[in-house]
Amino acid sequence: MGIQAKNRKEWCLFNLGNMRQKITSVALYDTLGKDAMRYIINQTEMTTIALSNDLINKLCQLKIDDSTMDEQNLHRVVNLVAFEDGVTDENKELAEKAGIKIYTMNEIIAKGKEVAATNAELPLVVASDVYMLSYTSGTTGDPKGVMLAHKSVMVGTFAANKRLAIGSTPLGDSDIHISYLPLAHVFEQLL
């Protein structure tokens, strides 16, 4: 599942949800250009993207534009999950024209509660499972993707916590972090 937005709590919540459901997140920079978007979506065979509402128009229009090309790179994208309620009529119409169904985060949460009420068994996540596909911004050609396993991120997080510890006190719930890199960046993921 792709996640595209500026840093915000919904980005983190979808990423954590994906981790728990054994779904690989594909971190998309909110500033990716059209060619980089096409490349990443095509390479990962992505069908669903969670994103901020301000990016819905851009993504739907990109899919519509691609439908007239010989290569239909975005043809697999059929679902968008909007972070906010109140998707505009313009975005709904554009999504319909693009063959995309829009859900809201609140709809996904409600569906999750329904499933949880059935005591459905969650998939078992193991250390070697791919947690995220992290792409470069593509400054030297096509973006390069790296598979990050759960174990790699946990080891990196543990090391960062040890290194950033104040004296012998590890970082805790009362510590504050200023998120200055995009959440699509691996260092921001570790923090």
RABELRA-V501709 format. One record per backbone hydrogen bond with DSSP energy under -0.5 kcal/mol. NH is the residue of the N-H (numbers start at 1). CO is the residue of the C=O. If there is no record, write none. Layout:
# RABELRA-V501709
NH/CO
NH/CO
This chain:
# RABELRA-V501709
2/48
3/26
4/50
5/28
11/8
12/8
13/9
14/10
15/11
16/12
17/13
18/14
19/15
20/16
21/17
22/19
23/18
25/131
26/1
27/25
27/133
28/3
28/26
32/29
37/33
38/34
39/35
40/36
41/37
42/38
43/39
44/40
45/41
46/41
49/79
50/2
51/81
52/4
55/52
56/53
57/53
59/55
60/56
61/57
62/58
63/59
64/60
65/61
66/62
67/63
68/65
69/66
72/70
73/71
75/72
77/74
78/47
78/76
79/47
80/101
81/49
82/80
82/103
83/51
92/88
93/89
94/90
95/91
96/92
97/93
98/94
99/95
99/96
100/95
101/78
103/80
103/101
105/82
108/104
109/105
110/106
111/107
112/108
113/109
114/110
115/111
116/112
117/113
118/114
118/115
119/116
120/115
125/123
129/126
131/129
131/148
132/148
133/25
134/132
134/146
135/27
135/133
136/144
141/138
146/134
148/132
148/146
149/147
150/129
151/127
153/149
154/150
155/151
156/152
157/153
158/154
159/155
160/156
161/157
162/158
163/159
164/160
165/161
166/169
167/165
169/166
170/168
175/172
179/177
180/178
185/182
189/185
190/186
191/187
